[in-house]
Amino acid sequence: MIRNFCIIAHIDHGKSTLADRMLQLTGVVDERSMRAQYLDRMDIERERGITIKSQAVRMPWRVDGADYVLNMIDTPGHVDFTYEVSRSLAACEGAILLIDAAQGIEAQTLANLYLALEADLHIIPVLNKIDLPSAQPDKYAAEIAHLVGCEPSDVLRVSAKTGVGVKELLDLVVADVPAPVGDPKAPARALIFDSVYDTYRGVVTYVRVVDGELSHRERVLMMSTKATHETLEVGVISPEPIKSPALGVGEVGYLITGVKEVRQSRVGDTVTIASRPASKDLGGYRPPHPMVYAGLYPIDGADFPELREALDKLQLNDAALVYEPETSGALGFGFRVGFLGLLHMEIVRERLEREFNLDLISTAPNVVYRVVMEDGSEHIVTNPSEYPDGKIAEVHEPIVRATVLAPAEFIGTILELCQARRGEQLGMDYLSEDRVEIRYLLPLAEIVFDFFDALKSRTKGFASLDYDEAGEQISKLVKVDVLLHGEPVDAFSSIVHADAAYTYGVAMAKKLKELIPRQQFEVPIQAAIGSRVIARESVRALRKDVLAKCYGGDITRKRKLLEKQKEGKKRMKMVGRVEIPQEAFVAALSTG
Ligand code: GTP
């Protein structure tokens, strides 16, 4: 008897702690080896030679003398990974909606709750951290009850920290979450809800079997790519991988086929048996779809081959990462890289720098534009410097449906921000007396940069944000170029709304003036639309040597100063004769 469930929670509401408590209570991890946040530990992954990073854990549980198997499936928590979240949810029949009793519902929880409801999951609402003195369980139970349509008394109260209520929660999972249904005799169909690259074993694919059976030493077929592979191992995680001869209807586990790239075993795809394939896949497969692009360039041009190698390696375990080489007049040889969103971009950059020891310059991220020319031809623009010249009929830009949750006192400032970002209000609801949900249609370009930061600072950190793709719209957009010393610097080109172009140009020129250090000569900065200059500034020539300040005497001070300069150097790039710091390339981010 199987129950498959996941936990939906906002960051820090206690998902990992609750998962730990469940592992402990079910005896999957004993007291002694229980370490805080067992499932989150990277070192454990390394020790075991397999990534167990909480994708799915099997736990035995006994209720009234009957034995059950509980499969807890992990869901990624960030807006960039909505599609991955939807696939994890599709592998479950129930979801625990976990909410911090001192914080209440956040936008991300809400977004994931909607996804869970769309997937027809049974929702178990739970308040966590009831041991906290600041907990307000009655208030938030009412809020949650209102949201999911139950009685406040139906909202379970637990403390993942002390363990209070967790046993009752597991019993409730058994009682309320529907058992999986499927046809054991039908051709096998299993949903891939996660796929992880492991250095020792190649790709480990996490599946939920819907119909039939997947077994060891069998040729399986990936229905979207039509590729076939032999299963070298199938098994379950509890909490270490345990081989098993087969996975049957409703079961959750992993399979290893020896493939080396996660692209060959994609999240959302359906696995079937090659010799007796299912006629129809499980549906819902969608190839990864980059939303944000940026140029990545090695600071030292000689590192280009290393950058290529590093990207090739990262792609082994990141199916959503796309890239192709590009050349920039200013930055030399690099790559245009596509990401699911800004967090994804940060993660990739950090990994390239940390794991591969590369020093990189990244250009300001931009969204993808579809430019239709008057002659009917179409350009997909992933790099602003490649914005077409000539007669443009219309420009389409991606838009998103954004949800902001915040205390009601901030409504004014939030609406103001959304309006300033070319938003179109879709609606507003009170979740409780003092908390609102505000929905807006916004151009993705307006929020990928600093929208979340602006929102946080306007609301003292109390607002949360989530967004979802909502197609595209036609907008009046123009390309603003930046010239240094009269030469256009392609890496500084940006696409902005025509009404904001002038303000943007002025702000950008000012910002660059601040950021570009004084050189031996004067550096004029201009912002232009086509041949029309809309703003100008200049960086005055340097007069004195920096060390001249130190009067020769204090050697430690001198050394410190030199070191500081060296630090600064690390992120400088020569563009023509001008030395430009990394910050300048993303300056556009903070001028908007
Ligand atoms: P992410 O992994 O960042 O998404 O967070 P999470 O949702 O997994 O939260 P996590 O379990 O890491 O808990 C966040 C913080 O809340 C930690 O400091 C926990 O110790 C604390 N915490 C979790 N549950 C409880 C609880 O029931 N009571 C109290 N007082 N603290 C808790």
Residues whose N, C-alpha, C, O or C-beta is under 5 A from the ligand:
A	BS01	GTP	A9 H10 I11 D12 H13 G14 K15 S16 T17 L18 N128 K129 I130 D131 L132 V158 S159 A160 K161 T162
